[in-house]
Amino acid sequence: MTAEVGALLRIARLNKSMSLRSVASAIGVSASLISQVETGKTQPSVSTLYALSTYLGLSLDDLLENRSPAVNSSTSASTNPERTNGPMAPVVQHAADNPCLEMDNGVRWERLAVSGSDLAQPLLVTYAPGASSSIEGKLMRHNGFEFAYILEGELTLQLEFEKYSLSAGDSLQFDSNRPHMYANAGNVPARGVWFVVGRHQQNQTLPTATENPPSRTENGGAGLNSAVDVLYAMDRLIS
């Protein structure tokens, strides 16, 4: 994760006139963690990055290509038509040109070649030995459908209450709204090709984040205490 990506998250937060504390409370992390991410001093986990980008209205392409919304712009990065690759997207993208994100706990994303449609987000994903998508051990969930093919190594998928072991040649698919987590318990890197389909389109239907997001107390439950909670709350608002 580069300092530039942290700066994009900060700009998106300022565009919505949101404080560090309010965003931290909404996604269930500390304000100091978000501050360190924004200044490039630390890297978020996969689950934290998904929660931040979803809550602030950023697409993964915005982060991977360091595409910044204008400060004080009312148009979110994920819905700006100028943010797409457009019809002139290259036919071939060389490995050295893959936009990359390095995240906490040894997880690396490389964005593969895409068209201007934003229909799917193709990623080459690497989990180092001992890496997981959530260092806190919390399951994450986000919009879209997830498809993956394991190229090498072994990876464990926890999907709700079930655990699945995957090795080279295995593939997976599920609705990403189902709570899930990935972990590499082996001693060699696990690598695979991922396609997250429909996340960008579904995110455009999410309500705009506000400085004081409603808590589940207003809907007959407890407050928002984690990234999973805020994603559940968003689902209720659009259902």
C-alpha angles and dihedrals in degrees: 000000000000129000087247091062091050089052090053091054090050093050091049090051093048091048087062093044091238126153125228089245095054094049091046091050092049097052098034103248134108123274089232091058092053090046091053091048092050092051093046094245094122140016125237124229119250091259093050092047092050091049093047096046092046094047093047095043098245124143122221089247089059089056098039094049096037092238109169129203114226113265112263090011114148091212116087120229093241095056100040108112090212089063095074125092088244128211092306096067109143119261091221126039114191120221092245089059097053110125106235140201121197111201137188120285096027103297119143129188123195116189110224127208114304138181125229094263098086087212094132135017108216116199138178101216127195126191113193118216107291093013124135137177091246123035088194091058091240121142116240132208134189141164122286139040121286126218125175142171119202113227101181142349127024129287132185119218118198108197111182103305098343129086124206128191115214129189136174111317095022122117137194142198134182144142104276091217086076110093109257145159136191126214137174109214093170132094097243129062118271115218133181146153115256131194118192105192125198099002094119094050093047092047090058088064093055117110117254112268114249134203092250107033116199115261127222087251086078089055099045100275146077126295126277105279105162146022088262091054094053092049091050089050092051090051090054091052094054098038 
